[in-house]
């Protein structure tokens, strides 16, 4: 397995944090490359996304205070080693969407441009972070197939996005992207170790992605019906 941390005197640096930092840098470069040729609004979009993701990271990290206040009060060092977990991720995602909605209206840039750039960053982050896990973890562990499936999913979706780049920044395209990402995650989580089955052989994460995928299918059918009626 990947070593837990670098111990440098009193300073402890987790390898996981290093992997996250390099993955975040790769995601930033990918977003910047996607916005190449759009100099009129690339800088404000990158600034908005970078700022809100930093806030999202802090919310995810320190939301442990909200979700486990008693534990934190009894042991303040708990904050250093634990995060808000899945609930913290959900809270961060809500903050990101609200902030980007406000900024898109304020800057008069369609919200779908923001979501497209954010999707490129997210997929790039997943790909590079999973690569770090794949390289530094023992390849015989059960997490190997999960990390590999995450890399394959991210690469396939990124290639698909770049192939359709000219007309991608539309709600229909984003809806399809979320649909295929959710389906891919449902399949990928079958390879994840220590998944707790909740219902119909699916884990809680898979059930969430299943719900998202079903919502995307409903939206897709609605958009298709609307476009058919207009024609």
VOGU-3710 file (C-alpha; in Angstrom, 3 decimals, decimal comma):
1> xxxxxxxxxx> 0,000/0,000/0,000  0,984/3,651/-0,420  2,899/4,922/2,598  0,791/7,033/4,880  2,946/10,139/5,146  6,319/11,847/4,958  7,589/12,606/8,441  9,901/15,630/8,417  10,644/16,539/12,015  7,386/17,706/13,589
11> xxxxxxxxxx> 5,807/18,079/10,138  3,680/15,214/8,787  2,705/15,357/5,110  0,304/12,683/3,922  1,035/11,149/0,520  -2,672/11,343/-0,155  -2,541/15,139/0,132  0,394/15,269/-2,294  -1,601/13,191/-4,794  -4,566/15,536/-4,366
21> xxxxxxxxxx> -2,387/18,615/-4,924  -0,829/17,303/-8,151  -4,233/16,108/-9,394  -5,708/19,553/-8,711  -2,860/21,148/-10,690  -3,516/18,775/-13,607  -7,222/19,658/-13,446  -6,407/23,386/-13,590  -4,179/22,894/-16,648  -6,912/20,841/-18,361
31> xxxxxxxxxx> -9,529/23,553/-17,705  -7,192/26,231/-18,990  -6,528/24,206/-22,142  -10,273/23,734/-22,702  -10,746/27,524/-22,582  -7,916/28,114/-25,055  -9,068/30,539/-27,732  -11,741/32,069/-25,489  -9,654/34,870/-24,069  -12,697/37,123/-23,611
41> xxxxxxxxxx> -14,042/35,110/-20,678  -11,480/32,400/-19,882  -9,846/34,373/-17,064  -13,032/35,203/-15,109  -14,313/31,619/-15,473  -11,034/30,128/-14,254  -10,877/32,615/-11,376  -14,454/31,849/-10,317  -14,000/28,072/-10,503  -10,615/28,146/-8,759
51> xxxxxxxxxx> -11,931/30,331/-5,940  -15,082/28,303/-5,350  -13,183/24,995/-5,453  -10,796/26,274/-2,800  -13,784/27,184/-0,663  -15,358/23,798/-1,436  -12,194/22,050/-0,280  -12,196/24,005/2,980  -15,897/23,277/3,504  -15,321/19,568/2,862
61> xxxxxxxxxx> -12,328/19,511/5,189  -13,791/21,481/8,075  -17,437/20,420/7,776  -16,421/17,686/10,191  -17,027/20,388/12,825  -20,675/20,552/11,738  -21,248/16,810/11,453  -19,179/15,667/14,458  -19,091/18,657/16,853  -18,863/16,589/20,051
71> xxxxxxxxxx> -15,876/14,586/18,798  -14,081/17,762/17,670  -14,702/19,475/21,023  -13,330/16,475/22,890  -10,340/16,150/20,561  -9,497/19,252/18,451  -6,755/17,315/16,596  -9,591/15,325/15,011  -9,915/18,170/12,483  -6,397/17,563/11,159
81> xxxxxxxxxx> -6,929/13,927/10,285  -10,601/13,714/9,282  -12,970/15,418/6,826  -16,701/15,885/6,403  -16,826/12,720/4,295  -19,644/12,202/1,810  -21,892/14,698/3,575  -19,100/17,261/3,325  -18,797/16,573/-0,413  -22,542/17,100/-0,862
91> xxxxxxxxxx> -22,419/20,369/1,083  -19,438/21,534/-1,004  -21,211/20,627/-4,262  -24,256/22,688/-3,270  -22,041/25,691/-2,494  -20,220/25,315/-5,833  -23,446/25,190/-7,859  -25,000/28,168/-6,053  -21,852/30,282/-6,410  -21,376/29,482/-10,115
101> xxxxxxxxxx> -25,057/30,186/-10,803  -24,678/33,620/-9,218  -21,432/34,339/-11,073  -22,796/33,203/-14,437  -25,728/35,601/-14,043  -23,451/38,392/-12,828  -20,934/38,000/-15,671  -23,624/37,207/-18,272  -21,895/33,953/-19,190  -24,152/30,954/-19,639
111> xxxxxxxxxx> -24,107/28,558/-16,684  -23,428/25,622/-19,030  -20,030/27,044/-19,945  -19,117/26,961/-16,262  -20,403/23,416/-15,841  -18,505/22,207/-18,921  -15,211/23,638/-17,697  -15,892/22,256/-14,220  -16,602/18,812/-15,728  -13,266/18,873/-17,572
121> xxxxxxxxxx> -11,502/19,695/-14,317  -13,362/17,032/-12,344  -12,663/14,271/-14,873  -8,996/15,279/-15,110  -8,723/15,251/-11,330  -10,298/11,785/-11,106  -7,990/10,458/-13,808  -4,744/11,726/-12,272  -5,716/10,953/-8,685  -6,610/7,388/-9,659
131> xxxxxxxxxx> -3,291/7,123/-11,501  -1,455/8,073/-8,305  -3,394/5,424/-6,412  -2,666/2,862/-9,115  1,062/3,602/-9,211  1,766/3,814/-5,486  -0,674/1,220/-4,178  0,081/-2,479/-4,223  -1,235/-3,720/-7,634  -2,520/-6,922/-6,039
141> xxxxxxxxxx> -5,005/-5,099/-3,822  -8,714/-5,140/-4,587  -8,667/-1,367/-5,269  -6,647/-1,919/-8,470  -9,665/-2,578/-10,702  -11,607/0,301/-9,159  -8,798/2,802/-9,809  -8,284/1,425/-13,317  -11,998/1,715/-14,105  -11,986/5,332/-12,867
151> xxxxxxxxxx> -9,080/6,160/-15,197  -10,759/4,495/-18,187  -14,071/6,250/-17,488  -12,414/9,668/-17,161  -10,359/9,225/-20,356  -13,357/8,041/-22,411  -15,533/10,964/-21,272  -12,755/13,532/-21,788  -12,080/12,266/-25,313  -15,814/12,365/-26,033
161> xxxxxxxxxx> -16,013/15,943/-24,755  -13,066/17,115/-26,851  -14,484/15,409/-29,965  -17,727/17,372/-29,486  -16,122/20,539/-28,131  -17,538/22,999/-30,669  -21,150/22,348/-29,747  -20,711/20,921/-26,298  -21,656/23,783/-24,008  -25,387/23,056/-24,104
171> xxxxxxxxxx> -27,720/21,606/-21,454  -28,395/18,496/-23,590  -24,683/17,683/-23,788  -24,145/18,253/-20,071  -27,126/16,034/-19,320  -25,657/13,223/-21,447  -22,280/13,656/-19,791  -23,781/13,348/-16,301  -25,823/10,335/-17,451  -22,814/8,406/-18,777
181> xxxxxxxxxx> -20,660/9,453/-15,845  -23,291/8,126/-13,426  -23,655/4,843/-15,329  -19,867/4,492/-15,374  -19,666/5,092/-11,635  -22,359/2,486/-10,933  -20,313/-0,100/-12,845  -17,011/1,095/-11,378  -18,218/0,773/-7,781  -18,716/-2,960/-8,277
191> xxxxxxxxxx> -14,915/-3,163/-8,183  -14,532/-1,096/-5,032  -13,561/-2,987/-1,925  -15,485/-2,699/1,350  -18,686/-1,473/-0,312  -21,697/-2,038/1,901  -24,703/-3,392/0,010  -27,832/-1,369/0,810  -30,491/-2,372/-1,723  -30,700/-4,727/-4,737
201> xxxxxxxxxx> -27,012/-5,537/-4,483  -26,056/-1,858/-4,770  -24,128/0,315/-2,334  -25,357/3,723/-1,173  -23,015/5,437/-3,680  -24,392/3,338/-6,529  -27,963/4,122/-5,508  -27,170/7,851/-5,601  -25,666/7,552/-9,091  -28,634/5,433/-10,171
211> xxxxxxxxxx> -31,015/8,167/-9,015  -28,966/10,781/-10,910  -28,951/8,617/-14,053  -32,742/8,175/-13,891  -33,194/11,942/-13,496  -30,957/12,499/-16,547  -33,040/10,039/-18,590  -36,238/11,863/-17,612  -34,688/15,219/-18,579  -33,410/13,744/-21,869
221> xxxxxxxxxx> -36,873/12,467/-22,784  -38,423/15,816/-21,830  -35,944/17,773/-23,989  -36,460/15,344/-26,863  -40,251/15,715/-26,620  -39,999/19,518/-26,492  -37,750/19,669/-29,568  -40,132/17,304/-31,416  -43,141/19,508/-30,605  -41,289/22,630/-31,778
231> x> -40,430/20,985/-35,091
//
